[in-house]
Amino acid sequence: MPTANSSLRTELPAPPPRPPSRLRLYLLLAAAAIYLGIAFWMKPGSVARVSQSLAELRDSVSRRIQKHPDHPIDLNSATIEELQQLPGVGPSMAAQILRFRQQSGPIRRPEDLLAIPRMTRQALDRIRPYIVVDSSR
């Protein structure tokens, strides 16, 4: 039987360490943002280089999407170079169209292109005015 001086409580194990609080996380992120801001401010040429490269990227994408061929392109006889004249079609997509044509035979209608990976309905609608399908081949 316990005596009056002895304690009935047992020692509890120490609680596990608490994860960092959100406030600490926010302070750390704010400090990193301030550091990066000062780093860019100290080197003004860095900001100009980053914004220039972003502008070049935007322009190259715009040129690729806004290009238009001089005449309608027949999907069953077009070369890679001719297919690349279509808006939004680069070397990779042109190669996929040729590979699809070789494996599946002649293209019967423009919607057949939707079977190609990464060819979306929106991309097809963008090139539709510039393509024809000659079914006599």
Secondary structure, DSSP 8 states (H G I E B T S, - for coil): ---SSS---------------HHHHHHHHHHHHHHHHHHHHH-HHHHHHHHHHHHHHHHHHHHHHH---SS-EETTT--HHHHTTSTT--HHHHHHHHHHHHHH-S--SGGGGGGSTT--HHHHHHHGGGEE--TT-
